[in-house]
């Protein structure tokens, strides 16, 4: 749980709030590194983090994982490879895709998400580094999410 809040969510925001092309790849790589580390700790068969049961760990990551489309929209892509495109890390990315499919397929997840059109103006402020939330301010200052 701590890893999600201190690494994945922070890297997600650093990547999203980054301005310009210079250094964007570095922010993307940092995010991907944390996603891969998280995925390597998953139960090998899954489909969820701890195995067959949906847990608090899955719930903690689900909001960020289901919003990876913001990187496609604002940053030229998340960098997460599609099926068969993961190279030497294909096993890890295959496990990530299995997990994400299971999470996105849950009724409880689908029914608690808003439509993308409602998220766009909010995430646009982050992508343009104009957001004034405490999280955005902390990322701007080089700190973690409060």
GIJOMO-V309999 format. One record per residue. N is the residue number from 1. RES is the residue in three letters. NEAR is the number of other ideal C-beta (glycine too) atoms within 8 Angstrom. D_LAST is the distance of its C-alpha to the last C-alpha in Angstrom with 2 decimals. Layout:
N_RES_NEAR_D_LAST, N_RES_NEAR_D_LAST
This chain:
1_UNK_7_14.80, 2_UNK_5_12.47, 3_UNK_10_13.99, 4_UNK_13_13.19, 5_UNK_12_9.39, 6_UNK_9_9.45, 7_UNK_11_12.54, 8_UNK_14_13.84, 9_UNK_11_11.08, 10_UNK_12_9.95, 11_UNK_13_13.73, 12_UNK_10_14.45, 13_UNK_13_12.52, 14_UNK_12_13.95, 15_UNK_14_17.27, 16_UNK_13_17.16, 17_UNK_13_16.16, 18_UNK_11_18.65, 19_UNK_5_21.64, 20_UNK_6_25.21, 21_UNK_4_27.01, 22_UNK_4_26.75, 23_UNK_8_24.05, 24_UNK_12_23.29, 25_UNK_6_25.03, 26_UNK_7_22.94, 27_UNK_12_19.68, 28_UNK_13_21.57, 29_UNK_9_22.81, 30_UNK_11_19.45, 31_UNK_15_18.36, 32_UNK_11_21.79, 33_UNK_9_21.73, 34_UNK_12_18.75, 35_UNK_11_20.41, 36_UNK_12_23.65, 37_UNK_10_22.31, 38_UNK_13_20.86, 39_UNK_12_24.21, 40_UNK_7_26.28, 41_UNK_6_24.95, 42_UNK_11_26.12, 43_UNK_8_29.31, 44_UNK_5_32.06, 45_UNK_5_33.78, 46_UNK_13_30.98, 47_UNK_8_30.62, 48_UNK_15_27.26, 49_UNK_12_24.97, 50_UNK_8_26.86, 51_UNK_8_30.17, 52_UNK_5_31.85, 53_UNK_6_29.40, 54_UNK_8_26.30, 55_UNK_9_23.48, 56_UNK_6_19.89, 57_UNK_10_19.08, 58_UNK_13_20.84, 59_UNK_8_19.08, 60_UNK_9_15.58, 61_UNK_13_16.80, 62_UNK_10_19.23, 63_UNK_6_17.31, 64_UNK_11_16.51, 65_UNK_9_19.96, 66_UNK_11_21.81, 67_UNK_9_20.43, 68_UNK_10_21.61, 69_UNK_7_24.22, 70_UNK_13_21.90, 71_UNK_14_22.59, 72_UNK_10_26.29, 73_UNK_9_26.15, 74_UNK_9_24.21, 75_UNK_14_24.24, 76_UNK_5_27.60, 77_UNK_6_26.52, 78_UNK_10_24.02, 79_UNK_9_26.46, 80_UNK_9_26.72, 81_UNK_9_30.49, 82_UNK_5_32.72, 83_UNK_5_35.14, 84_UNK_5_37.33, 85_UNK_8_35.47, 86_UNK_11_33.17, 87_UNK_6_35.71, 88_UNK_4_35.30, 89_UNK_9_31.99, 90_UNK_11_33.65, 91_UNK_7_33.48, 92_UNK_11_29.69, 93_UNK_14_29.39, 94_UNK_10_32.01, 95_UNK_12_30.04, 96_UNK_12_26.91, 97_UNK_9_29.19, 98_UNK_10_30.66, 99_UNK_15_27.31, 100_UNK_10_26.14, 101_UNK_9_29.54, 102_UNK_11_29.39, 103_UNK_15_25.95, 104_UNK_9_27.00, 105_UNK_7_30.29, 106_UNK_9_28.98, 107_UNK_5_29.95, 108_UNK_7_26.85, 109_UNK_12_24.68, 110_UNK_9_27.14, 111_UNK_6_27.50, 112_UNK_5_23.84, 113_UNK_7_23.30, 114_UNK_5_24.13, 115_UNK_6_26.58, 116_UNK_7_25.46, 117_UNK_5_26.94, 118_UNK_8_24.30, 119_UNK_11_21.43, 120_UNK_9_23.13, 121_UNK_7_22.45, 122_UNK_9_18.72, 123_UNK_13_18.47, 124_UNK_9_20.98, 125_UNK_11_18.67, 126_UNK_14_16.12, 127_UNK_12_19.16, 128_UNK_7_20.55, 129_UNK_10_17.32, 130_UNK_6_17.87, 131_UNK_10_14.93, 132_UNK_6_13.40, 133_UNK_6_10.33, 134_UNK_6_7.06, 135_UNK_10_6.33, 136_UNK_14_9.79, 137_UNK_9_9.62, 138_UNK_11_7.10, 139_UNK_13_9.51, 140_UNK_8_12.35, 141_UNK_6_11.67, 142_UNK_4_11.70, 143_UNK_6_8.34, 144_UNK_7_6.26, 145_UNK_10_3.82, 146_UNK_6_0.00
